[in-house]
């Protein structure tokens, strides 16, 4: 009988080993937050490859949530992006991506705002890496993309800390689980689409403590 699995907070950016391996299998560098406000867990994540269109190529999303229903996501895409214009902004000074980017919050402004609906939100510019683009997506985008409900945003100042903490994930975080996530390194393992519920996977992992022959993999 082996030891129980480590608690969720023991992993960098709350990434369980399976999530870490799925991300490292993508043929793009993987940016993750090294700062998370207290109480946040990785609620769900999605990795895959878009086959067609302007954004064709690998992508991923990491959706985080806490007990107060504050939600956000860190997203990456290979291209084909646009951006919202919101009424307020904070400058981003990212050690990884540099200065010149903005975190927007408030309501949509100008031509981007439908007269019948001005939904408050929080979203960063797409931050340009060498081969992919990355952003912070607030509560509204997280609900729309990751099947969440009842989400509210972090205070913008806390969201800024999350954005500015982004760094690239490397395979040595958990040992030899995959290739280094950096430009130019090819991988042989790349799931087309995988969306994983963190809570379902954790429940399965806990049940595996009493059943060492089982392998926890619950996908939704």
C-alpha positions, -999 to 999 in steps of 0.1 A, spaced: 0 0 0 16 33 -11 13 67 6 -18 89 -1 -14 114 -29 0 149 -20 -25 176 -11 -36 198 -40 -16 228 -28 16 208 -30 19 213 -68 32 243 -87 3 262 -102 -19 234 -87 -9 211 -116 -13 175 -109 13 152 -126 -12 142 -154 -20 178 -162 17 186 -162 24 158 -186 -5 168 -209 8 204 -211 44 194 -217 32 172 -246 20 203 -265 44 217 -291 44 252 -275 60 267 -244 36 264 -214 32 296 -193 18 290 -158 12 313 -128 37 310 -100 15 332 -79 -20 322 -69 -41 339 -42 -48 317 -12 -75 291 -16 -74 287 -54 -74 253 -70 -72 242 -106 -109 235 -113 -105 222 -148 -81 224 -177 -82 219 -214 -54 210 -239 -57 203 -276 -48 212 -312 -70 233 -334 -69 217 -369 -80 247 -390 -84 285 -391 -63 314 -381 -56 299 -346 -47 265 -359 -22 247 -336 -18 238 -300 -37 256 -273 -45 251 -236 -65 267 -208 -61 264 -170 -93 274 -151 -89 283 -114 -115 288 -87 -118 293 -50 -145 287 -23 -157 323 -27 -165 316 -64 -137 338 -77 -126 324 -111 -100 331 -138 -82 312 -165 -47 313 -180 -50 306 -218 -26 300 -246 -32 299 -284 -11 296 -315 -27 326 -332 -59 341 -345 -66 364 -316 -86 396 -310 -91 417 -279 -117 434 -258 -116 471 -250 -127 478 -214 -131 511 -196 -102 508 -171 -67 494 -173 -36 486 -154 -1 483 -171 15 449 -170 52 446 -164 59 410 -170 94 395 -162 86 368 -189 70 389 -217 82 424 -209 64 457 -206 39 473 -229 9 451 -221 -24 460 -203 -48 444 -180 -83 456 -188 -113 457 -165 -148 472 -161 -173 474 -189 -169 472 -227 -165 506 -243 -169 522 -277 -180 501 -307 -172 469 -288 -201 475 -264 -235 463 -275 -262 488 -264 -282 461 -247 -254 444 -228 -223 458 -211 -209 429 -190 -181 438 -165 -151 416 -170 -113 414 -165 -89 403 -193 -53 410 -203 -38 417 -236 -25 386 -254 11 384 -243 34 374 -271 59 346 -267 82 333 -294 57 308 -308 24 313 -289 2 339 -272 -10 339 -236 -36 359 -216 -54 362 -183 -92 356 -187 -116 368 -160 -148 354 -146 -171 360 -176 -147 344 -201 -140 316 -177 -177 308 -174 -182 309 -212 -153 288 -220 -149 263 -192 -185 254 -182 -184 273 -149 -213 291 -133 -216 318 -106 -181 332 -111 -169 366 -99 -137 384 -106 -106 388 -85 -98 424 -76 -78 438 -106 -47 443 -84 -47 406 -75 -52 396 -111 -22 417 -121 0 398 -97 -12 365 -113 -4 378 -148 30 392 -138 39 359 -122 37 338 -154 68 317 -161 75 287 -184 68 252 -172 97 228 -175 99 190 -172 122 191 -142 93 202 -120 83 166 -116 113 149 -130 114 131 -163 77 135 -173 82 150 -207 103 173 -228 113 208 -218 86 233 -228 105 257 -250 105 267 -287 120 242 -311 116 210 -291 93 186 -309 70 162 -291 54 129 -301 25 131 -277 -2 157 -283 -39 151 -275 -64 166 -299 -88 177 -273 -88 169 -236 -109 186 -209 -102 174 -174 -122 181 -142 -97 185 -114 -121 176 -87 -132 143 -104 -95 134 -110 -87 141 -73 -116 120 -61 -104 92 -84 -68 96 -71 -80 93 -35 -99 61 -42 -68 46 -58 -51 47 -24 -71 16 -15 -69 1 -50 -32 2 -62 -41 -15 -95 -64 14 -106 -51 43 -126 -70 76 -119 -81 92 -152 -116 108 -152 -122 130 -181 -153 152 -187 
